[in-house]
């Protein structure tokens, strides 16, 4: 030891010179400050990560026994010199630092001990000294010329090292070493005044060269267990190796070999709240390294650090545990000025966990459990943390029971290959404050929702990317912080499976806004929605008894589903689903692989009950519904219009203004006045399979398609061939066997023998008509039995005529008309006969040859009336009881002039030429009138010739109009009466048994038994 460098007095000061072993030792111990900071701060970083920052009460070092140094016992020691035994020694080392070319004096270290003894050395170049109860105090070297220099041993930045014994070794030309053992401890006062304490059975000191430069690193190590205390927190480990290079802690590395464990206290976010403990541990080693500060930040006091924990790493707090094979924490210690302004003492910048990473939560109302291969966490700002997961991963969290929606506690699990980003945005900087947590997972993840108690699956989402948003409430007085999912989004091809529905599309989004008690599902990009085990949705099953099947809803653009709460105040079950589609849409029901129902429209609205069973479908814009029943002999139908409502029987709903139409309907079709609604029913009853088309403003199909109501210009085409042109709303199809029309109508259908819907009955009201190719019946009301072909028309009056033309042959008018048609066939003339049971008028047309010349034909009209039954078929007509008949001739001007009148007929019969070609088909061929056989009570006939110059009046028991001629035969075949003739124009009267008159030539021939008056 060189005299003058280190003194034995309490006030000795040495002039500047090359440092000896004492000054070197002071540099070593001064840098222990960096060791203690490096060991402790990473623990504080764990606290920051787990709980939001380090804080704690200030602790003072325990008092030391008083040291009274005797200057007389101090001997100056130079290199190569020895020191003998001593006691109560004290050494003070001062030095001068050159900063900016200026000398700055500073106190380097102070050493005291109870006793000292020289120690044997195997190397003559090395001197050794044994100390008891050593105490070494090191001061921080100044970094700026204006920095204050303090010699107080409790000043910030001082480090106090002590133990029971110590061995100091000094190489003549090398670095000093020291070994302190026996309850070795070091007390470091940090810049803010907090006290850091390290405990070990022994501590070793040495110096190492760094690189090619002359820089040297100070190394402190031990193989013994180590414990560090600060602010009520503790970190322990077995074995330590620390290296420091440069001033203070700018370049430092601390290595704890194994079994590292730290216990830290953090102040809760609310003022006055109790502290909570955080435990960090690892079975392997821990490396703490001071990093170079970023450009521009080297002199602001913010020192960057990296801590690496290995093997079974575990960070644990009351509500959260992080475990991994390796954890890297990057953090900075805040500058003193920043701390004065409220900054945390240690601020985490990034955490990287690798290998079997697990984050578990003990607090089921808050924590998110994580399993992955690699985890990176960083802080965007004081209120936002970001976590990135890589490799195979599993994320899960529990939610509290939701009484509003009637759901039990749920567990959500997201599994995938990642990467996944978890972002937590807090309302306040306090980590116990409310927060919005966003989880964005890629790599085809799967999100599974289960009942937390039973494990039963409630929903599953799969997608290329899944995003979940969670609302975490602030902790309440009981320490609970409920977590509630508010959004779940699947992108890049997503599927969502719930107990009652399955959804798929390019994007599927589930939301449950906090301000609403309803859930919402939005599906976009080829959206598809499935409801399995749907019942009662098929309108072609009688009584709405459909088989369980699958209802599929698709749309060109988007499907939105609103789900009412499963339970509301009072406990009433609700949970109805309200669905709206955008773009061309379709609803299908599938039973097995068979499609039994399809609804198509530009948009569709739907309502389902809490079990996902369809209640109401409304299609708007170019709407069409078609399908068949699901029984052994199912009916079917195809309906189209501007708006279609398909509704379960007995349910009210839809448009409130249409409840009168929709309340008890299975299908409601509405259309504009310009283009009617259309209903098509295939009738497969045998070899002649046909279809029936119904049109009108409003079409209602009820009773499972067994009954169809039509209002507004209703028309029916019956018996169209299946292979004819496709049906169209804008134009009626030609070729129907029969057609019907009315203001309103009702059609009843039964199951076809070979499938489809067999037309059974038609009921028409208001301007009703039924016709085939050559016949028609009309009335105010009309009923048609399609199985028998019988049609009943009534009104003021009812009309039956041929060729659907009032001027055509054979028309009948009366209060009631009953007509029979052939119920089969695909078209043509199906008329059989018509009857007016309450009497009426029958009009027929005939052509008479003039003078027997078939080329000279006169058109004539025959009108028959009767009070009794009146009717006709294809070849015959008849009238009973007080029948009358008028024969008229067509004039050149087109008018009709009377020619022959017959009345007092008990019965009148006519025959028709059903085989006549073209429009002459159905012309009257013959007329027969029969009267009473009583004298002067027979048929009365009044006739004139065409010129009106001849006129006659006659009574006869029988009157025959000869076919294709102008001859009229009068006779009395019973012999109980006579024919009476009064030729008015000739003033001639007579009785006879028989006579024939030609109305064209006015010749009276074939007279028999004449008796003139």
Protein Blocks (a to p, Z undefined) as FASTA:
>chain_A
ZZhkaccbfkbccddddddfklmmmmmmmmmmmmmmmmmmmmmmmmmmmnopacdddddd
dddddddddfklpccddehiacdddehiacdddddddeehiacdddfbdcddfbdcdddd
fbfkbccdddehiacddddddfbfklccdfbfkbghiacdddfbdcddddfklccdddde
ehiacddddfkopacddddfbdcdddddehjblbdcdddddfbdcdddeehiacddehia
dddedehjlbccdddfbhpacddddddfbghiacdddddddfbdcddddddddehilmno
pacdddddeehiacddfkbccddfbdcdddddddfklmmnopafbdcfbdcdeehiacdd
fblklpccdddfbdcdddfblmbccdddedjddddddddddfknopacdddddddebjad
dddddfblblkbccddddddehhiadddddfklopafbdcddfbdcdddddddddfkopa
cdddfbdcdeeiiadddfkbccddfbdcddddfkbcbdcdddeehiacddehiehkafkb
ghhiacddddddddfkbccdddddfbdehhiaghiacdddedjddddddehjbcfbdcdd
fbdcddddfkopafbdcdeehiacddddfbfbdcddddddfbdcdddehiaehjfklmmm
mmmpcbdcdddfklccdddddddfbjbdcddddddfbdcdeehhpaccdeehiacdehia
fklccddfkbccehifbdcddfbdcddddddfkgcjddfbdcdeehiacddfkbccddfb
dcddfknopacdedjdddddehhiakbghiaddfbdcddddfedjedjfbfbdcdfkgpa
ddddddddehhiaklccddddddddfbdcdddfkbccdeehiacddddddfkopacdfbd
cehifbdcddddfkbghjlgoiafbdcddddfbehiaccdddddfkopaccddddfbdcd
dehiabdcdddfkopaccddddfknopacddfbdcddfklopaehiehiacZZ
